[in-house]
């Protein structure tokens, strides 16, 4: 580890990370409806305050049209700018805070107690972003120039339709290695299962319920499909990767019918499909199409999806991260998998660059009332970021 990186690590301050994180969490960036603008503007101003050129990439408007939703991007030049860059990805948006009465303290008024910082987004994933912003100011003070360039992507809409990442990937991107800073409890997560949100519709014919034989009951059609889903889920359970776990297909939403005495002419079933290593989105859709092939009027569509993300543990950059973790934290890193789904798979699929998932906070706290991130996790992850991206 070079001397400038050591100086930067000496400057690392957990209270300062918490100051930045407080500023981030005070800004409601719920998605939906798409309130990221104030948080975007804070990150952009922070970067410009350090003399770092920040670029906006417009994605879309908020649901009510009142706010701009844009990615913020920046690049830190390296010692050898002919090298492909590292890329850090941190999503700006958070899930809705929900019922205010379920929170011990207001969701957007962060507080520190018992070695934890509480607030919506503190774990998922503004804690990670705060660590990276603090890295930039410490690197600058210590004169750190990373070996290869470092690019930063702070994207919107990860919690809903991934429109920020999709916009970013519309342009050809050439990167060396990606780090998606999701909350992994500072474990090195090698990948995640893919996810598909599938909507299957059934069209029947309405009739008076006193003469049901005159109609075609769309809910009964949907029930046939749901029974097939349940049976097929047993087949999918056998498709299990040793690390990522099994594939799955689960019925999660059903909408149909208008009145008790009317045969329903339409019904919609939503299913959640989790993909494991070796499975593709198109093959999974073919399986759904086969289930409805003999049901008149049935159709299906894919509403959203993220591919499987995976990197081998013997990849050189995983060794690099393990070595850095040991050097800066004085202990061995735990290697695991991300139990939720994130943008690592999409990033790797579109750029061809391998990606890992690593950041502060535990995913078990994400999307929960009274969300928090421990100060210990912030420090351990920040230390890794400080050294990993520099060398």
Beta strands, then each sheet from edge to edge (+ up, - down):
strand 1: 54-61
strand 2: 68-76
strand 3: 85-91
strand 4: 111-113
strand 5: 116-118
strand 6: 150-155
strand 7: 175-180
strand 8: 188-192
strand 9: 194-203
strand 10: 240-241
strand 11: 245-246
strand 12: 248-256
strand 13: 266-275
strand 14: 299-306
strand 15: 309-310
strand 16: 335-338
strand 17: 355-357
strand 18: 372-374
sheet 1: 1+ 2- 6+ 3+ 7+ 17+
sheet 2: 4+ 5- 18+
sheet 3: 15+ 8- 16-
sheet 4: 12+ 13- 9+ 14-
sheet 5: 10+ 11-
end
